[in-house]
């Protein structure tokens, strides 16, 4: 399955106690199918002090959310949307885009690939 969310995307939380909050993805944990969203799902972490390295204490850090519990906010229409993929040939290159299924606008390029022109006999 293609990954429809990437680091830096703005997402809205759909489920759980943080429902409705909006934040930017800091990290995508592909093996676990989770994302860490800035300022969302904060938990307290007890950290032991290490002399000359860091101070100890209780810190608030972002915990991972399951990827199915967040939805991309389209940068063009500013609405939560599903994401699709579209492959377009432009000149001699194939470009794979992510696009918003609400406003049908391209979000960004996922991949580019050079295409050799076929000579038909």
C-alpha positions as a Markdown table, in Angstrom:
| # | Residue | x | y | z |
|---|---|---|---|---|
| 1 | Unk | 0.0 | 0.0 | 0.0 |
| 2 | Unk | 1.3 | 3.5 | -0.8 |
| 3 | Unk | 1.8 | 5.9 | 2.1 |
| 4 | Unk | -0.6 | 8.8 | 1.7 |
| 5 | Unk | 0.8 | 10.9 | 4.5 |
| 6 | Unk | 4.3 | 12.3 | 4.8 |
| 7 | Unk | 6.5 | 14.2 | 7.2 |
| 8 | Unk | 5.4 | 17.9 | 7.1 |
| 9 | Unk | 1.8 | 17.3 | 6.2 |
| 10 | Unk | -0.9 | 19.1 | 8.2 |
| 11 | Unk | -3.4 | 16.6 | 9.5 |
| 12 | Unk | -6.6 | 16.6 | 11.7 |
| 13 | Unk | -7.2 | 13.9 | 14.3 |
| 14 | Unk | -10.4 | 12.0 | 13.7 |
| 15 | Unk | -10.6 | 9.7 | 16.8 |
| 16 | Unk | -9.7 | 9.6 | 20.5 |
| 17 | Unk | -9.4 | 12.2 | 23.2 |
| 18 | Unk | -7.5 | 14.5 | 20.8 |
| 19 | Unk | -10.3 | 14.5 | 18.2 |
| 20 | Unk | -10.5 | 17.7 | 16.2 |
| 21 | Unk | -7.0 | 18.9 | 16.9 |
| 22 | Unk | -4.8 | 20.0 | 13.9 |
| 23 | Unk | -1.1 | 19.6 | 13.7 |
| 24 | Unk | 1.9 | 18.9 | 11.5 |
| 25 | Unk | 3.4 | 15.5 | 11.1 |
| 26 | Unk | 6.8 | 15.3 | 12.8 |
| 27 | Unk | 7.6 | 11.7 | 12.0 |
| 28 | Unk | 6.1 | 8.7 | 10.2 |
| 29 | Unk | 6.7 | 5.3 | 11.8 |
| 30 | Unk | 6.1 | 3.0 | 8.8 |
| 31 | Unk | 6.8 | -0.3 | 10.5 |
| 32 | Unk | 4.2 | 0.4 | 13.2 |
| 33 | Unk | 1.7 | 2.3 | 11.0 |
| 34 | Unk | 1.8 | 5.3 | 13.2 |
| 35 | Unk | 2.5 | 9.1 | 12.9 |
| 36 | Unk | 3.7 | 11.6 | 15.5 |
| 37 | Unk | 1.8 | 14.9 | 15.2 |
| 38 | Unk | 3.2 | 18.1 | 16.7 |
| 39 | Unk | 1.3 | 19.3 | 19.8 |
| 40 | Unk | -1.1 | 16.3 | 19.8 |
| 41 | Unk | -1.4 | 13.3 | 22.1 |
| 42 | Unk | 1.0 | 14.7 | 24.7 |
| 43 | Unk | 2.1 | 12.3 | 27.4 |
| 44 | Unk | 4.4 | 12.8 | 30.5 |
| 45 | Unk | 7.8 | 11.2 | 30.3 |
| 46 | Unk | 10.0 | 10.8 | 33.4 |
| 47 | Unk | 13.6 | 11.4 | 32.4 |
| 48 | Unk | 16.6 | 10.6 | 34.6 |
| 49 | Unk | 19.3 | 13.3 | 34.7 |
| 50 | Unk | 22.7 | 12.5 | 33.2 |
| 51 | Unk | 25.5 | 14.7 | 34.6 |
| 52 | Unk | 26.9 | 17.2 | 32.0 |
| 53 | Unk | 24.5 | 15.9 | 29.3 |
| 54 | Unk | 20.9 | 16.7 | 30.3 |
| 55 | Unk | 18.7 | 17.8 | 33.1 |
| 56 | Unk | 16.2 | 15.3 | 34.6 |
| 57 | Unk | 12.5 | 15.9 | 35.2 |
| 58 | Unk | 9.1 | 15.3 | 33.9 |
| 59 | Unk | 8.6 | 16.3 | 30.2 |
| 60 | Unk | 5.7 | 16.3 | 27.9 |
| 61 | Unk | 6.3 | 14.6 | 24.6 |
| 62 | Unk | 4.2 | 13.6 | 21.6 |
| 63 | Unk | 3.1 | 10.0 | 21.5 |
| 64 | Unk | 2.4 | 8.2 | 18.2 |
| 65 | Unk | -1.2 | 8.0 | 16.8 |
| 66 | Unk | -2.4 | 5.3 | 14.5 |
| 67 | Unk | -2.3 | 6.5 | 10.9 |
| 68 | Unk | -6.0 | 5.6 | 10.4 |
| 69 | Unk | -7.0 | 8.1 | 13.1 |
| 70 | Unk | -5.6 | 11.1 | 11.2 |
| 71 | Unk | -6.7 | 12.7 | 7.9 |
| 72 | Unk | -4.7 | 15.1 | 5.6 |
| 73 | Unk | -5.8 | 18.7 | 5.5 |
| 74 | Unk | -5.6 | 19.9 | 1.8 |
| 75 | Unk | -3.3 | 22.9 | 1.5 |
| 76 | Unk | -5.5 | 24.3 | -1.4 |
| 77 | Unk | -9.0 | 24.0 | 0.1 |
| 78 | Unk | -8.1 | 23.7 | 3.8 |
| 79 | Unk | -10.5 | 20.8 | 4.3 |
| 80 | Unk | -9.8 | 17.3 | 5.6 |
| 81 | Unk | -9.7 | 15.1 | 2.6 |
| 82 | Unk | -8.9 | 11.6 | 1.3 |
| 83 | Unk | -5.8 | 11.4 | -0.8 |
| 84 | Unk | -5.5 | 9.8 | -4.2 |
| 85 | Unk | -2.7 | 9.2 | -6.7 |
| 86 | Unk | -2.6 | 10.3 | -10.3 |
| 87 | Unk | 0.1 | 9.5 | -12.9 |
| 88 | Unk | 0.6 | 12.2 | -15.6 |
| 89 | Unk | 3.0 | 12.1 | -18.5 |
| 90 | Unk | 4.5 | 15.6 | -19.0 |
| 91 | Unk | 6.9 | 15.7 | -21.9 |
| 92 | Unk | 9.4 | 12.9 | -21.5 |
| 93 | Unk | 8.7 | 12.2 | -17.8 |
| 94 | Unk | 6.1 | 10.4 | -15.9 |
| 95 | Unk | 5.1 | 12.2 | -12.7 |
| 96 | Unk | 3.1 | 10.6 | -9.8 |
| 97 | Unk | 1.1 | 13.2 | -7.9 |
| 98 | Unk | -0.9 | 13.0 | -4.6 |
| 99 | Unk | -4.2 | 14.8 | -5.1 |
| 100 | Unk | -7.1 | 16.0 | -3.0 |
| 101 | Unk | -10.3 | 14.1 | -3.6 |
| 102 | Unk | -12.5 | 17.0 | -2.6 |
| 103 | Unk | -11.1 | 19.8 | -4.8 |
| 104 | Unk | -9.3 | 17.5 | -7.3 |
| 105 | Unk | -6.1 | 19.6 | -7.1 |
| 106 | Unk | -2.6 | 18.2 | -7.1 |
| 107 | Unk | -0.9 | 18.4 | -3.7 |
| 108 | Unk | 2.7 | 17.5 | -4.6 |
| 109 | Unk | 4.9 | 15.2 | -6.7 |
| 110 | Unk | 5.6 | 11.8 | -5.2 |
| 111 | Unk | 7.9 | 10.5 | -7.9 |
| 112 | Unk | 9.3 | 11.3 | -11.3 |
| 113 | Unk | 10.6 | 8.9 | -13.9 |
| 114 | Unk | 12.1 | 9.5 | -17.3 |
| 115 | Unk | 10.3 | 7.7 | -20.2 |
| 116 | Unk | 11.9 | 6.5 | -23.4 |
| 117 | Unk | 9.9 | 7.3 | -26.5 |
| 118 | Unk | 8.7 | 4.3 | -28.4 |
| 119 | Unk | 9.4 | 4.1 | -32.1 |
| 120 | Unk | 6.4 | 2.4 | -33.8 |
| 121 | Unk | 7.2 | 0.5 | -37.0 |
